[in-house]
Amino acid sequence: MNMRSFWWLALAFTLLWIWMQWTQFQHKASLPPQTAAVTQKTDKGMDTSEINPDVPTAHQAMEDVPTAKAQIKQAQRISVKTDVLDIVIDTQGGDIRDVKLLKYAATNDRAQPFHLMGDTGQMMYVAQNGIALQSKAVLPAPTHKSLYQTPQTHYEMTGDTLTVPLTWEQDGVKVTKTYVFTKGKYVIGLNYQIDNTTQKEWAGGLYSQLVRNTYDPDHNAMMYTYTGPVLYDGHAESKYNKHSFDDLSKQPIQGVQTTGGWAAMIQHYFMSAVIPDQESQNRYYAKPLNDGEYVAGVVEPMETVAAGQSQTLSSELYIGPIIQDNLEKIAPGLELTVDYGVLTIIAEPIFWVLEKIHALVGNWGWSIILLTVLIKLLFYKLSETSYRSMARLKKFQPKLKQLKENYGDDKVIFQQKMMKLYKEEKINPLGGCLPILVQMPVFIALYWVLLYSAEMRQAPWILWIDDLSVKDPYFILPILMGISMWVQQKLNPSAMMDEMQQKVMKALPFIFTIFFMFFPAGLVLYWVVNNILSVSQQWYITRKIEAGEEK
């Protein structure tokens, strides 16, 4: 097999593999064994006072937590602004209804902040929470459909922290729900202070949930990334489980029980997550709602408050970018939302090196170039073996061509003569296969690093490249890549190919140029630099062998 043909076959396989990942979910999560399908309950027409969801003891199956209505109600809006978040809270449920990320610009209009969550227009993506009661509970508690009171409707951070209290009171039970914001942080504290002024014992469990539809304004059909729920069970064999919207429509997740854990809704570069007490035995769920909406959430253990006593129930929310270094400090496993799939073991070190380089040079484009040089140095000897094999084949192209002219009509004799020539000249036609196979996982892992790293979003390089995470607007890098592939093709032997194969090989640089026009500029930059280095190395080795300096 001609080594150049094998190289192109390997590259084509790599690109085909990547394309398959664009068009389908990378690895569909298998449902945990404790998961069971449940009948979807509707809450249409229910009054707030009627809501009394049953949350039994930990060893029993969990009933439905109250779900969002098709048309979510609005009451008084509360605006909250920190240095990184612009949030709207509604007194109807005390929900977080709208979130803009002030440090991240919108995709189409960079003068505007990125709009992650909202409850108007096509977007339905909100964070809800409340207190779940036992079925026979005597004393009430607020759910995400209860109406809260607020002392003011506008809050703006002036110090290191900002608290936003909301109050609810009924039948001698007063609940003060407080959101706590911290300067520079995307983690939001959630505290429920329960004041039981009655003569009876109060009992309830804090639940938190994320509700969204499938609308994603930044969806790119040419670059598939997962959008949907994720549940993390730190004690299961498969800890990190994606449950796609389609999967949930077929089989909802209900009653997954674990110590700690978290539930999230993720999309390209951004996420929201509900993070309960990591020492508690929590129960998770994810399921479809009405009108194309889905919910993922957690119910924390039941707590009791004696008559005349007070107690605070606490949890956390994360709403922001998927930045690895930040997430792993918040909760165990949260950094896994940067999902490199089966090649995580390779991708994580690559990103670590890339990040260290960026800390020195301060530009992600130059960091990619330096990383490419390092990877090329790492595989220098392996590449050298491949290029030396191809150079030797090219040196003996006249003899191979002569054999083809003499015995081309008889394939059996031609193969025998060709193998005899290889043996006499000590040529191994497959000598470069292993180096290529070894490098392929690195190429694919780097693709995932550049695709999933939020640090690349809207990161400029030079001149016309002002966002390494999207395609080159003028297609200059893809064209340069195609030229470099064409030059490398000229360095490879072609005597073993028939006329049709040669025509196909000549067309490949043009085909791949078009294909790479839709790739992120950061990835194409890697390929351009890698190809230039490869051409230089291959030209040098070929020149030495043709000049007789190497045998």
N, C-alpha and C positions, 0 to 999 in steps of 0.2 A: 504493500500500500504506500503510495507517495506521501511523504511526510507533510507536504503542503496541503494535500487533500485532507489528511487527518486533522491538521490544524484547523482548517475551515470547518470540518465536520464537528470538531469539539466546540468551536465558537458558535456554530449554528445550534448545537445542542444547548449551549448555555443560554443563548438568546431565546430559544424555544421554551426553555424552562422558566425564564423570567416572564415571558408572555403568558404562559399558563397561569402564573401567579397573579397576573393582572386581572385575569378574567374569572377567577374563582377563588373562594376562600382558601387560604394557604394550607391550613390543616384543621378541618372541622373538629370541634371538641366533642368528645364522647360524653354523654350525660353521666353524671355520677350515679353509682348504684343506688344511693338512697333517694334519688329523684323520682317523683311520681307525677303523673299527669293529673291535673285537677280541673274541675268544671269551673269555667269563668263566671263569676258572679257580677251582676250589674248593680250599680248604686243609683241609677237614675230615679229621680223623684223622691229620694230619701232626704229627710230633714236632718240637720246636724244633731239634734237631740236624739235621733233614732239610732245613730251609729254606735255600735257596741261590739266591735270585732272581737272574736274569741282568740286569745293567745294562751293556750294551756301550758302545762309544765313542759320542761325540755324534752322528756321522753315520749311525748305525744306528737301527733301530726299537727302542723300549724294550719289554722284556718286562714282565709283571705284577709289581708290587711285592706282597709278601705282604699279604693282606687280613684283615679281622676275621672271626672266627667268628660263627656265628649266636648262640651262647650264649657271651658273652665271659667268660673266666675271671677269677677274682679270687684274689688272694693276700693279702699283708699291706698294710694301708692306712696311708698316711702323711698326716696332716693338716697343712696349711700355711695360716697366716693372716697376711695383711699388713693394711695399713690400708684397702685397697680390695677385696681378694680373699679368699675362703675356699675353699680348694682341697683336693681329695683326690687323691693320687697312689697308684697301685697298683704294687707291686713286680713284678707280672706284666706285663712289658713296659715298666714305668716310665712308664705312660700317665697323662695327666691325665684322671681319670674323673668328677670332679664339680667344678662351679664355681658359687659364689654371689657376686653382686656386692654388696658391703656398702654402697655408696653409693646403691644403687637398690633401692627397695622392691618387693616382689611386687605383682602387679596386684590380687589379691583380698584379700590380708592384708598390709597395709602394716607390720605389726609384724615381718614376715619379710623377709630380703633376697631379691632376684630370683634365681631358680634358672635359670641359663643352660644348664648342661651336667650330664649325669648318665648313669649306666649301670644304673639300676634302674627298675622300674615300666614305664610306657609310654614313658619317655624313654630314648633311646639316642643319645648325643651325646658323643663323646670325642675327645681329641687324642692321636695316636700318632706315634711316630718310631722310627727304628732305622738300622742300617747295611745297605745293599744290597751284595751281593758279585757278582763275575763268576762265570759258570757253572762255570769251571774253577778257582775259588779253592781254595787249599790251606789257608789259615788261616781260622779262623771269625770271626764278628762277631755281636753281639746284634741281634735284630729286636724288633718290638713284642710278640712272643710269648715272649721270653726272660725268665727269672726273675732279678731283680736282688736285691742285698743292700743293706740300709740300716742306718746306725749308730743311728738313732733314728726314732721314729714320730710325733713331733710337733715342729713348727717354728712359731715365732711371731716376727714382726718386732719388733725392739727398736731398730734403728738405721736407716740409710738404705738398706741392702741386706740381702738374706737369700739364702743359698745352700743348696740341698738336693741333696746328692750321693747317687748310687746307683752301686753297683759290680757288675761282671760279669767273670768270668774263666774262660778255657777254653784249653787247649792252648798255654799260653805267651803268650796275648794277654789283656791286662787293659784293660778299658774303664771309665772313670769318667764317668758321665753326670750333669751338673750343671744344675739349673734355677736361674736367677738372677732374683730378684725385686727391684724397686726401689720405694722408698716413693712412693706417690701415682701409680704408673704401672700401666697394664694390659699393657705389653709385658713379656714373659718371655724372658729369655735362655736359650739352650740350647747347652751345650757338651759335646762328646764328646772326652775325652782318651784317645788310643789309645797304649798302652804295649806295644810289640812286643819281647818278651824272647826271641824265637826267633832262629834263624839264617836265617830266610827273609824275603822281602819280603811285607809285608801290603798289600792294596789294598781299598778300599771307598768307597762314596758315601753320604752322609747323606741320608735321606729323611724327610719329615714329611708327615702326612696327618690330615685331619679326617673322622671317620665319624659319620653321624647318620641317623636315620629321619625320616619326614615329620611326626612328632608335634610340634605347636606349641601349648602350653597357652594362649597369648595370641591365637590366631587369631580374627579377627573377620570373619565372612562379609559384613558390611556395609561394611567398609573393607579392600579387598584390598591387601595388600602382598606383595612377593616374598619367599619363603623358599626357600633352596636354594644351590647352589654358584655361585661366580663365579671366573673365571680372568682374570688381567690380564697382557697381553703388551704392554709399552711400546713395542714396535717394529712392531707390526702396525697395519694401517689401522683395524681395529676393535679398539681396545685393551682395552676393558672388556666382557667377554662373560659374560652370564648363561646358565647351562645348567640348565634346569629339570629336576626329577626325571623328569618324563614324557619329556623329550627324551633324557635319558641312558639311559632304559630302551630307547629305540629305537636310539640310536647313542652308545655311550660315546666319551669323549675320551681319546686315548692318544698320547703322544709329541709334545705341543706343545712346541717348543723355542724358547727366547728368552733373551736376556741379562737378568738381573734377574727382574722379575715377582713375582707372589704368587698364592696360592690361598686362597679364603675360603668360609665358610658364613655366609650372612647371613639375618637375619630382622628383623622390625620393631624398630627402635631398637638392636639388638645384633648382634654378629658375632664370629667367630673367624677368624683368618687365620694361615697359615704363610708366613713371609717369609724366603727364603734370601738368600745373599750377592748383592747387587745388581750385582756386577761379574762374576759367574760365568754360564756357559752352563747354564741349568737346563732340566729337562724336566718338564712338567706332565701330569696325568691327572685325569679325573673319570669315574666309572662306577658302575653299580649293583652291590651285593653281594647276599648272600642275605637272605631274610626282610625285604624292604622297606627295607634300609639302603643308603646311598650314601656314596661316598668321593670326596674331592678332595684332591690332594696334589702334592708336588714331589720330584724326585730331583735332588740336586746332583751336580756332576762327581766322577768317581772321583779319590781321593787315594791316594798310596802312602806307606807308612812303612817305611823301611829296617830291616833286622835290627838289633835292639838300640837302636832310636830311638823317639822319642815325637812325637806331633803332635796338635793339637786341631782338630776340626771344629766349626763354629759356625753357628747359625741363630737365628731369633727367632719367637716366637708373639705374637699379639695376641688377647686375650680380653676383651671389654668393650663399652662403648657406642659407637655410631656418632656421634662428635663431630667435625665437620669440621676444626676448628682443630687438634685433636690428631692426627688421622690423616695429614694432609698432611705432617707433620713426621717421620713414621715411615718411610714408603716412598712412592715416586712412584705416584700414581694411587689410593692407598688411600682418599682422600677421596671418590672416585667412588662408593663404597658408599652415600653419601647420594645416591640416584638420583632426579633430578628429570625424567629422560626427555628428550624433545625440547625441552622448555622450560627446560633448564638455563641457557641464556644469559640468561634473564629471572629465573629463580628464584634464582640465586646472588646477584645484586645485591640482590634483595629481602631475602634472608636476611641479607646483610651489613649493610644498613640496619637491619633489625630487631634484629640483635645489638648494633649501636652504640647504638641507643635503649635497649635493655635495660641496657647498661653504665651509662647515666645514671639510669634510673628504677628499676632493680632488680626489676621485675615484668613478666612476659611478657604479662599481660592488658593492662596499660596500654601496653605497647610495641606491641601489636597495634592498639590504638586510635590511638596517635600515628602509626603507620605508615599506617593507613587515611586519616588526615587528610592526610598527605604525598602519598599516591597520589591522593587527591581533588584536592588543589591542583595536582598535576602534570597531571591531565586536566581541570582546571577549564574551560578554553576549549573543549575538545572537547565536554564535557558541556553547556556553555552553548549551543553550536550545536544540539545535539539537543533540549534543553528549549525553546529559542526556537522551533524548528520545530514542536514539539508544541503550544506555547502559541498560536501563530498558527492552527494547525488548530482548536484548541478555540475560539478567538475567533470563527471563522467556522462553528462547528457549526450554528447556526440556518439559515444559507444552505445548508449541505450537507444538513441534514435536509429542507429544503424541496425541494431537487433530488431527493432520494430519494423523497419523497412524490409528486412530479410525474412522474418518469421511472423510478421503481424497477422497473417491469415491463419496461422496455426497457433492457437492460444496455448496449447499444452507445451509445444516445443519452445515458444517464446518465453513462457514462464521458467522452463528448465534452463534455457540459456541465460536468462536474466539472473536467476538465483546463482548460477555458476559464476557470473561476473561479480555479483555481490561478494561471493566467497573469496574469489581471487583478489579483489580490491579491498577486502575487509570492511565492507560497507554493511551497516545494520539499518535497513529501511525503516524499522520501527524504533530506532534509537531515541527519537524525541517524543515518543508517546507518553512515557511516564512523567516527564517534566510538565507537559501540558495538562495531564490529568490532575497532577498535584496542585497546579495553580488555579484550576477552574473554581474550586470552592472559595478561594480567596476573592476572585472576581465577583462571584455571586454574593458573598458576604458583604463586600464593599458596596455593592448595589443597595442592599438593605440598609446599611449604615447611612448612606447618603439620602435614601428615600425616607427613612423614619426619624432621622435626627432633627428635632425642632430647631436646633441651633443653626441649621442650614436655611431655614425659612427666611426669605428676603435678605439673605446674607450677600453682600456685594463682593465682587472680585475686582475687576478693573474695567474702565471704559464702559462698553455696552452691557456687560454682565452685571446687573444690579440685583439679581436673585438667582443663587446657585441651585435652588430647589425646583425651578421651572425650566422650560426649554429655552434655548438660546433664541432671542427674538429675531436675530438676523441670520441664524443657521450657520454662522461662521465656524464654530467649533465642530459641528457635524461634517461640514465640508472639509475642514482640515483633517478630521479623522479619516474620511474617505480617501483623501489624497495619500495619507500615511499608509493606509491599507494597500492602496494601489502600488506604492513604492515598495512595500514589503513583499508584495506578490511578485514583483519583478526580480527579487533576490532569490526566489524559490525555483526549484527545478520543475519542468513541465513536460519532459520527454515521455513520461509514462502515461500521460493522459491522451485520450482520443480527442478528436476535434470538438465534439459536443461538450466534453468535460472542460476543455479549455475555454469555450465560449461562456459556460456557466461560471467558471472561476473569474473570468474577466468582468462579468456582470455583478459579482458579489459586492465589490466596493461601492458601487452605485446603489445597490439594494440596501446595504447596511447604512449608507449615508442617509437615505430617506427614513429608514427605521429609527435611527438615532436622533433624528430631528425632533422627536417627541420625548426624548429622554431628558431628565434633569441636567442642566448645564454642568453641575458639579461632577456627575458621572461621566459625561462626555469629555470633560476636561481631563479626568483620570485616563480615559482611553487614548486621548490625543497624546498626552505626555508619555504614557506607557508605550504607545506605538512608535513615537519618535526615539525613545530609548532603545526599543527592540530593533528598530531599523538600524540604528547606529551600531549596536552590538553585532547584529547579523552581518552588516556590511563589512565591519572590521574582520570578523572571523572568515567570511567568504573570501575577502581579498587575500588574507594570509594563506588560505588553503589553495587558492588558484595560483598564487605566486610560488607555491611549493615550500613555503616556510613551515607548514604543518602537514603531517601525513595522517 
